[in-house]
Amino acid sequence: MIHSQDKASPDWVSRIIHGYENRLREGDADREAVAAGLQKSAGWWLAGELLVLADSLGNAAISDIVRTMLNPSGRYARVTLKQRYAVADALLTVYGTAWAVYATAMGTTQEALKIARDTDG
C-alpha cells in the first residue's frame, strides 16, 4: 500500500534527475534516477507512485517484483538493486525518460517537474 508519505515532491524529483543528468550519460542517468525513487528512507518509499505505475504496465513479472517490494517476506528483507533496476528498466521501456516516468506517475507534466527545482526549493 502506498501512503501519502510515500509520494515524491516535484522539487525532489527535479533535483534527483538534474543531479544524475549532470554526472552520468543519458541512459544511465535515466535508469539511476528512476531506480532512486524505488528505495525506502526511514520506512517510506521515496517515490511510491512509481510502484503503482509499474504495477499498471500489464507485465506479470514486473507486477510480481512490485508485490515483493511492497510485501517483503521477512522483517529484515530488503529491496535489491536488481529489483529496482528491473522495475526502472520496464518503466523506461514504456515511457522513454526519467522525466516522462515521474511526470506520468505523479500526474503532472515534464516541464513542471523540470522547473520545480527552481520554484519549490
TORPALUM-270248 format. One record per residue: residue number from 1; residue in one letter; x, y, z of N, C-alpha, C in turn. Coordinates in nm, 4 decimals. Each point is the difference from the previous one (the first is absolute). Last residue first. Layout:
N
seq,type,n_X,n_Y,n_Z,ca_X,ca_Y,ca_Z,c_X,c_Y,c_Z
NUM,A,X,Y,Z,X,Y,Z,X,Y,Z .
...
***
This chain:
121
seq,type,n_X,n_Y,n_Z,ca_X,ca_Y,ca_Z,c_X,c_Y,c_Z
121,G,1.2356,2.5052,-0.4272,0.1125,-0.0122,0.0918,0.0396,0.1270,0.0525 .
120,D,-0.3513,-0.0671,-0.3298,-0.0399,-0.0546,0.1303,0.1126,0.0024,0.1006 .
119,T,0.0495,0.1583,-0.4605,-0.1125,0.0710,0.0587,-0.0369,-0.0492,0.1389 .
118,D,0.3597,-0.1810,-0.2814,0.0229,0.1428,0.0112,-0.1118,0.0751,0.0709 .
117,R,-0.0233,-0.4690,-0.0881,0.1214,0.0207,0.0787,0.0231,0.1487,0.0252 .
116,A,-0.3470,-0.1472,-0.2936,-0.0344,-0.0084,0.1431,0.1205,0.0273,0.0894 .
115,I,-0.0279,-0.0365,-0.4988,0.0170,0.1319,0.0627,-0.0260,-0.0032,0.1508 .
114,K,-0.0394,-0.3974,-0.2671,0.1315,0.0569,-0.0313,0.0226,0.1354,0.0685 .
113,L,-0.4233,-0.2267,0.0288,0.1042,-0.0628,0.0821,0.1358,0.0653,-0.0229 .
112,A,-0.3615,0.1413,-0.2652,-0.0228,0.0409,0.1389,0.1059,-0.0602,0.0925 .
111,E,0.0017,-0.1316,-0.4512,0.0436,0.1386,0.0135,-0.0161,0.0491,0.1436 .
110,Q,-0.1647,-0.4260,-0.1252,0.1454,-0.0001,0.0091,0.0516,0.1418,0.0242 .
109,T,-0.4926,-0.1072,0.1717,0.0728,0.0075,-0.1266,0.1507,-0.0036,0.0250 .
108,T,-0.3898,-0.2519,0.3069,0.0376,0.1366,-0.0337,0.0712,-0.0002,-0.1349 .
107,G,-0.1449,-0.3806,0.3027,-0.1136,0.0699,-0.0590,0.0276,0.1449,-0.0306 .
106,M,0.2895,-0.3705,0.1790,-0.0454,0.1060,0.0897,-0.1187,0.0789,-0.0553 .
105,A,0.2120,-0.3574,-0.2467,-0.0308,-0.0560,0.1315,-0.0617,0.1041,0.0931 .
104,T,0.1569,0.1363,-0.4277,-0.1175,-0.0862,-0.0119,-0.0428,-0.0522,0.1366 .
103,A,0.3950,0.2504,-0.0144,-0.1146,0.0856,-0.0339,-0.1279,-0.0830,-0.0088 .
102,Y,0.4127,-0.2283,0.0648,-0.0459,0.0708,0.1198,-0.1230,0.0864,-0.0292 .
101,V,0.1927,-0.2237,-0.3690,-0.0443,-0.0972,0.1008,-0.0569,0.0721,0.1216 .
100,A,0.2019,0.2604,-0.3380,-0.1311,-0.0511,-0.0412,-0.0553,-0.0988,0.1019 .
99,W,0.4372,0.1676,0.0694,-0.0963,0.1107,0.0080,-0.1406,-0.0495,-0.0314 .
98,A,0.3600,-0.2952,-0.0587,-0.0363,0.0142,0.1404,-0.1029,0.1114,0.0175 .
97,T,0.0008,-0.2413,-0.4720,0.0939,0.0789,0.0813,-0.0473,0.0042,0.1460 .
96,G,-0.2188,-0.3054,-0.3300,0.1141,0.0597,-0.0686,0.1020,0.0721,0.0858 .
95,Y,-0.4397,-0.2864,0.0508,-0.0109,0.1458,0.0022,0.1211,0.0742,-0.0555 .
94,V,-0.0437,-0.4951,0.0145,-0.1316,0.0519,-0.0385,0.0015,0.1517,-0.0163 .
93,T,0.3889,-0.2236,0.1445,-0.0347,-0.0598,-0.1288,-0.1322,0.0566,-0.0513 .
92,L,0.1492,0.1113,0.4351,0.0692,0.0764,-0.1048,-0.0281,-0.0558,-0.1393 .
91,L,-0.1751,-0.2288,0.3785,-0.0625,0.1323,-0.0128,0.0644,0.0809,-0.1125 .
90,A,0.1931,-0.4145,0.1033,-0.1344,-0.0199,-0.0566,-0.0706,0.1336,-0.0197 .
89,D,0.4185,0.0029,0.2178,0.0140,-0.0313,-0.1427,-0.1355,-0.0199,-0.0672 .
88,A,0.0093,0.0630,0.4688,0.0404,0.1230,-0.0702,0.0095,-0.0243,-0.1500 .
87,V,-0.0799,-0.3724,0.2758,-0.1181,0.0867,-0.0060,0.0321,0.1282,-0.0766 .
86,A,0.3562,-0.2912,0.0726,-0.0997,-0.0682,-0.0841,-0.1238,0.0872,-0.0164 .
85,Y,0.3414,0.1463,0.2969,0.0360,0.0169,-0.1413,-0.1014,-0.0669,-0.0925 .
84,R,-0.0559,-0.0569,0.4654,-0.0211,0.1410,-0.0359,0.0321,0.0243,-0.1469 .
83,Q,0.0914,-0.4268,0.1764,-0.1442,0.0240,-0.0083,-0.0284,0.1429,-0.0447 .
82,K,0.4480,-0.1116,0.0793,-0.0486,-0.0730,-0.1184,-0.1509,0.0209,-0.0174 .
81,L,0.2095,0.1646,0.3873,0.0306,0.0849,-0.1153,-0.0512,-0.0656,-0.1280 .
80,T,-0.2531,-0.1335,0.4503,0.1334,-0.0108,-0.0587,0.0171,0.0967,-0.1168 .
79,V,-0.2957,-0.0149,0.4789,-0.0163,0.0125,-0.1443,0.1397,0.0016,-0.0609 .
78,R,-0.0900,-0.2520,0.4705,0.0318,0.1282,-0.0623,-0.0305,-0.0056,-0.1496 .
77,A,-0.1132,-0.2682,0.5147,0.0074,-0.0054,-0.1463,0.0235,0.1408,-0.0554 .
76,Y,-0.0690,-0.1547,0.4697,0.1262,0.0580,-0.0454,0.0181,-0.0049,-0.1513 .
75,R,-0.3961,-0.1729,0.2214,0.0280,0.1270,0.0660,0.1235,0.0700,-0.0558 .
74,G,-0.2475,-0.3349,-0.3308,0.0389,-0.0049,0.1405,0.0347,0.1376,0.0527 .
73,S,-0.1681,-0.0830,-0.4472,-0.0245,-0.1307,0.0603,0.0355,-0.0071,0.1480 .
72,P,-0.1815,0.4485,-0.2794,0.1212,-0.0800,0.0187,-0.0290,-0.1276,0.0794 .
71,N,-0.2876,0.3465,-0.2879,-0.0295,-0.0975,0.1048,0.1206,-0.0909,0.0211 .
70,L,0.0159,0.3533,-0.3183,-0.0983,0.0562,0.0926,-0.0276,-0.0903,0.1199 .
69,M,0.2938,-0.1400,-0.3518,0.0556,0.1212,0.0596,-0.0941,0.0572,0.1064 .
68,T,-0.1476,-0.3671,-0.2533,0.1070,-0.0419,0.0907,0.0610,0.1208,0.0700 .
67,R,-0.3175,0.0821,-0.3337,-0.0646,-0.0599,0.1171,0.1038,-0.0450,0.1026 .
66,V,0.1632,0.1618,-0.4083,-0.0621,0.1088,0.0766,-0.0659,-0.0556,0.1254 .
65,I,0.1706,-0.3101,-0.3061,0.1092,0.0699,0.0694,-0.0571,0.1116,0.0875 .
64,D,-0.3027,-0.2255,-0.2745,0.0474,-0.0891,0.1064,0.1120,0.0663,0.0807 .
63,S,-0.1551,0.2232,-0.3822,-0.1007,0.0057,0.1060,0.0391,-0.0901,0.1173 .
62,I,0.2649,-0.0182,-0.3840,0.0215,0.1266,0.0708,-0.1011,0.0145,0.1136 .
61,A,-0.0495,-0.3725,-0.2793,0.1265,-0.0109,0.0735,0.0274,0.1267,0.0805 .
60,A,-0.3788,-0.0109,-0.2884,-0.0165,-0.0860,0.1168,0.1274,-0.0094,0.0831 .
59,N,-0.1858,0.4020,-0.3076,0.1102,-0.0954,-0.0086,-0.0024,-0.0832,0.1282 .
58,G,-0.2760,0.3917,-0.1031,-0.0535,-0.1230,-0.0577,0.1067,-0.1064,-0.0207 .
57,L,0.0031,0.4682,0.2034,0.0551,-0.0242,-0.1338,-0.0573,-0.1237,-0.0680 .
56,S,-0.0690,0.1955,0.4611,-0.1038,0.0189,-0.1018,0.0489,-0.0291,-0.1428 .
55,D,0.2826,-0.0105,0.3921,-0.0984,-0.1074,0.0130,-0.1068,0.0089,-0.1072 .
54,A,0.3226,0.3436,0.0324,0.0617,-0.1246,-0.0489,-0.0992,-0.1150,0.0054 .
53,L,-0.1334,0.4147,0.1840,0.0106,0.0076,-0.1456,0.0566,-0.1294,-0.0571 .
52,V,-0.0127,0.0398,0.4655,-0.1362,-0.0071,-0.0513,0.0022,0.0007,-0.1531 .
51,L,0.4048,0.0692,0.2161,-0.0432,-0.1381,0.0184,-0.1411,-0.0205,-0.0541 .
50,L,0.1805,0.4341,0.0057,0.0660,-0.0815,-0.1028,-0.0420,-0.1461,0.0109 .
49,E,-0.1354,0.3240,0.3245,-0.0802,0.0061,-0.1230,0.0591,-0.0868,-0.1098 .
48,G,0.2212,0.0802,0.4213,-0.0895,-0.1150,-0.0066,-0.0881,-0.0021,-0.1239 .
47,A,0.4553,0.2243,0.1631,-0.0982,0.0354,-0.1041,-0.0905,-0.1211,-0.0232 .
46,L,0.2940,-0.0063,0.3659,0.0367,0.1345,-0.0466,-0.0946,0.0482,-0.1088 .
45,W,-0.1328,-0.3404,0.4069,0.0496,-0.0018,-0.1377,0.0335,0.1421,-0.0417 .
44,W,0.0247,-0.1511,0.5209,-0.0928,0.0492,-0.1021,0.0654,-0.0101,-0.1375 .
43,G,0.2202,-0.1102,0.4270,-0.1227,-0.0784,-0.0079,-0.0999,0.0423,-0.1054 .
42,A,0.4379,0.2043,0.0681,-0.0726,0.0110,0.1274,-0.1361,-0.0690,-0.0070 .
41,S,0.1608,-0.0030,-0.4513,0.0801,0.0785,0.0927,-0.0847,0.0210,0.1246 .
40,K,0.0209,-0.3301,-0.4885,-0.0647,0.0499,0.1214,0.1001,0.0807,0.0807 .
39,Q,-0.0438,-0.0958,-0.5598,0.0643,-0.0344,0.1267,-0.0856,0.0521,0.1145 .
38,L,-0.0421,0.0731,-0.4912,-0.0486,-0.1318,0.0400,0.0707,-0.0511,0.1253 .
37,G,0.1053,0.4099,-0.2387,-0.1342,0.0137,0.0567,-0.0572,-0.1301,0.0516 .
36,A,0.4206,0.0111,-0.2259,0.0107,0.0737,0.1267,-0.1358,0.0140,0.0679 .
35,A,0.0402,-0.1851,-0.4398,0.0327,-0.0961,0.1057,0.0088,0.0681,0.1366 .
34,V,-0.0580,0.2720,-0.3793,-0.1219,-0.0765,0.0273,0.0258,-0.0998,0.1128 .
33,A,0.3688,0.2490,-0.1417,-0.1003,0.0911,0.0565,-0.1292,-0.0742,0.0328 .
32,E,0.3521,-0.2321,-0.2207,0.0329,0.0275,0.1401,-0.1044,0.0897,0.0663 .
31,R,-0.0453,-0.0904,-0.4638,-0.0139,-0.1239,0.0780,0.0249,0.0259,0.1484 .
30,D,0.0720,0.3560,-0.3037,-0.1418,-0.0335,0.0096,-0.0210,-0.1220,0.0893 .
29,A,0.4427,0.1210,-0.0985,-0.0622,0.0996,0.0881,-0.1480,-0.0314,0.0192 .
28,D,0.2464,-0.2550,-0.3093,0.0353,-0.0348,0.1376,-0.0662,0.0950,0.0989 .
27,G,-0.0481,0.0900,-0.4611,-0.0726,-0.1210,0.0383,0.0265,-0.0411,0.1434 .
26,E,0.2433,0.3890,-0.1625,-0.1455,0.0123,-0.0084,-0.0756,-0.1244,0.0470 .
25,R,0.4845,0.0803,0.2109,-0.0493,0.0020,-0.1386,-0.1523,-0.0078,0.0005 .
24,L,0.2173,0.2109,0.4413,0.0016,-0.1246,-0.0769,-0.0447,0.0208,-0.1440 .
23,R,0.0268,0.3572,0.3463,0.1103,-0.0906,0.0311,0.0137,-0.1199,-0.0932 .
22,N,-0.3467,0.3524,-0.0164,0.1280,0.0715,0.0056,0.1187,-0.0921,0.0202 .
21,E,-0.4482,-0.1675,0.0070,0.0324,0.0471,-0.1355,0.1345,0.0723,-0.0038 .
20,Y,-0.1763,-0.1376,0.4175,0.0513,-0.1129,-0.0777,0.0363,0.0414,-0.1416 .
19,G,-0.1923,0.3327,0.2726,0.1265,-0.0456,0.0575,0.0602,-0.1159,-0.0777 .
18,H,-0.4335,0.1602,-0.1121,0.1050,0.0938,-0.0421,0.1366,-0.0455,0.0507 .
17,I,-0.3654,-0.2474,0.1523,0.0231,-0.0227,-0.1427,0.1085,0.0938,-0.0513 .
16,I,-0.1314,0.0502,0.4486,0.0626,-0.1301,-0.0186,0.0304,-0.0243,-0.1480 .
15,R,-0.2325,0.3991,0.1266,0.1392,-0.0001,0.0472,0.0700,-0.1333,-0.0281 .
14,S,-0.4618,0.0395,-0.1014,0.0792,0.0870,-0.0860,0.1469,-0.0028,0.0393 .
13,V,-0.3034,-0.2301,0.2760,0.0134,-0.0660,-0.1308,0.0889,0.0834,-0.0916 .
12,W,-0.1144,0.1871,0.4154,0.0942,-0.1120,0.0155,0.0255,-0.0676,-0.1340 .
11,D,-0.3260,0.3395,0.0065,0.1321,0.0559,0.0240,0.1050,-0.1111,0.0108 .
10,P,-0.4611,-0.1124,-0.0272,0.0556,0.0420,-0.1292,0.1416,0.0556,0.0139 .
9,S,-0.1620,-0.3625,0.3530,-0.0312,0.1399,-0.0278,0.0603,0.0359,-0.1365 .
8,A,-0.1771,-0.5032,0.1676,0.1131,0.0905,-0.0233,-0.0486,0.1428,-0.0201 .
7,K,-0.2311,-0.4153,0.2963,-0.0045,0.0726,-0.1272,0.1125,0.1018,-0.0090 .
6,D,-0.1346,-0.2948,0.3766,0.0766,-0.0716,-0.1013,0.0071,0.0748,-0.1328 .
5,Q,-0.2618,0.1320,0.3867,0.1409,0.0242,0.0281,0.0921,-0.0657,-0.1032 .
4,S,-0.4727,-0.0690,-0.0095,0.0325,0.1361,-0.0444,0.1467,0.0335,0.0252 .
3,H,-0.1017,-0.5132,-0.0700,-0.0552,0.1033,0.0873,0.0397,0.1377,-0.0523 .
2,I,-0.0592,-0.5351,-0.1983,0.0739,0.1251,-0.0102,-0.0723,0.1051,0.0841 .
1,M,0.0332,-0.5704,0.0016,-0.0842,0.1177,0.0000,0.0892,0.1246,0.0000 .
***
